[in-house]
């Protein structure tokens, strides 16, 4: 499945902060640990050396990924034309027939980490909600069943 390359301004700032922290703090610290562990001699049974070399590879992989995706993402800023409709970046309150309520924000896939109330705009739920208005019903189709949700509120961070 091809992922959308959209991101909110807040999401982009978090990625830039992560890249900065990895490059300026974690990578230099880990490099020092590798050098220290290597100075102890026999590397074949040196757990500190192996662990920190592995961590350094993980950091480098993430840094390369972040550098690439930060330039590839399209930042979607709030625009007044979005008002009244569910679009990228919207906070949406929904309710089902059983009275269960949820509040979700539709964002890019890279913004999902650590955010329990965010959903990817590529998810079935987001696809069902997009372009709907307050009072509209969104039918979410999954592999085994479908769910019906009514939109009760739409908000945007401005």
Buried (B, 14 or more C-beta within 10 A) or exposed (E): EEEBEBBBEEBBEBBEEBBEEBBEEBBEEBEEBBEEBBEEEEEEEBEBBBBBBEBBEEBBEBBEEBEEBBEEBEBBEBEEEBEEBBBBBBBBBBBEEEEEEBEBBBBBBBBBEEEEEBBBBBBBBBBBBBEBEBEBEBEBEEEEEEBEBBBBEBEBEE
